[in-house]
Amino acid sequence: MLYWALVFFVVAIVAAVFGFGGIASASAGIAQILFFVFLVLFLGALIMRAVRS
């Protein structure tokens, strides 16, 4: 999932460089959402591992 967040981030940067504001904004928003989902899942996995030990 982190891979897809990075892909959308790169798409947003490329679109911003070429002046496509709408596409850049949408890609950045998707990347941000995927990053936070990944972060929550990662923290959940860490907590579950700590509880199981």
C-alpha atoms as a printed R data frame, in Angstrom:
   type eleno elety resid chain resno      x       y       z
1  ATOM     1    CA   MET     A     1  0.000   0.000   0.000
2  ATOM     2    CA   LEU     A     2  2.910   2.311   0.657
3  ATOM     3    CA   TYR     A     3  4.012   1.601  -2.923
4  ATOM     4    CA   TRP     A     4  0.728   2.957  -4.287
5  ATOM     5    CA   ALA     A     5  0.958   6.043  -2.077
6  ATOM     6    CA   LEU     A     6  4.397   6.749  -3.528
7  ATOM     7    CA   VAL     A     7  3.141   6.157  -7.080
8  ATOM     8    CA   PHE     A     8  0.299   8.644  -6.648
9  ATOM     9    CA   PHE     A     9  2.707  11.111  -5.033
10 ATOM    10    CA   VAL     A    10  5.039  10.920  -8.043
11 ATOM    11    CA   VAL     A    11  2.073  11.318 -10.416
12 ATOM    12    CA   ALA     A    12  1.006  14.393  -8.457
13 ATOM    13    CA   ILE     A    13  4.483  15.929  -8.689
14 ATOM    14    CA   VAL     A    14  4.739  15.276 -12.433
15 ATOM    15    CA   ALA     A    15  1.242  16.659 -13.040
16 ATOM    16    CA   ALA     A    16  2.044  19.761 -10.986
17 ATOM    17    CA   VAL     A    17  5.224  20.385 -12.975
18 ATOM    18    CA   PHE     A    18  3.266  20.284 -16.244
19 ATOM    19    CA   GLY     A    19  0.507  22.507 -14.867
20 ATOM    20    CA   PHE     A    20 -2.348  20.029 -14.486
21 ATOM    21    CA   GLY     A    21 -3.688  21.339 -11.190
22 ATOM    22    CA   GLY     A    22 -6.773  19.138 -10.940
23 ATOM    23    CA   ILE     A    23 -4.918  15.911 -11.600
24 ATOM    24    CA   ALA     A    24 -2.115  16.900  -9.230
25 ATOM    25    CA   SER     A    25 -4.588  17.726  -6.481
26 ATOM    26    CA   ALA     A    26 -6.487  14.460  -6.904
27 ATOM    27    CA   SER     A    27 -3.312  12.365  -6.975
28 ATOM    28    CA   ALA     A    28 -1.922  14.106  -3.914
29 ATOM    29    CA   GLY     A    29 -5.184  13.501  -2.058
30 ATOM    30    CA   ILE     A    30 -5.179   9.807  -2.932
31 ATOM    31    CA   ALA     A    31 -1.529   9.489  -1.907
32 ATOM    32    CA   GLN     A    32 -2.259  11.172   1.411
33 ATOM    33    CA   ILE     A    33 -5.208   8.870   2.150
34 ATOM    34    CA   LEU     A    34 -3.219   5.741   1.257
35 ATOM    35    CA   PHE     A    35 -0.312   6.878   3.411
36 ATOM    36    CA   PHE     A    36 -2.520   7.353   6.453
37 ATOM    37    CA   VAL     A    37 -4.231   3.996   5.889
38 ATOM    38    CA   PHE     A    38 -0.791   2.363   5.698
39 ATOM    39    CA   LEU     A    39  0.296   4.176   8.859
40 ATOM    40    CA   VAL     A    40 -2.779   3.032  10.802
41 ATOM    41    CA   LEU     A    41 -2.339  -0.574   9.644
42 ATOM    42    CA   PHE     A    42  1.355  -0.487  10.547
43 ATOM    43    CA   LEU     A    43  0.668   0.858  14.038
44 ATOM    44    CA   GLY     A    44 -2.097  -1.708  14.501
45 ATOM    45    CA   ALA     A    45  0.301  -4.502  13.557
46 ATOM    46    CA   LEU     A    46  2.904  -3.201  16.001
47 ATOM    47    CA   ILE     A    47  0.369  -3.051  18.824
48 ATOM    48    CA   MET     A    48 -0.954  -6.537  18.041
49 ATOM    49    CA   ARG     A    49  2.590  -7.918  18.022
50 ATOM    50    CA   ALA     A    50  3.338  -6.273  21.385
51 ATOM    51    CA   VAL     A    51  0.138  -7.655  22.936
52 ATOM    52    CA   ARG     A    52  0.801 -11.196  21.676
53 ATOM    53    CA   SER     A    53  4.339 -11.348  23.103
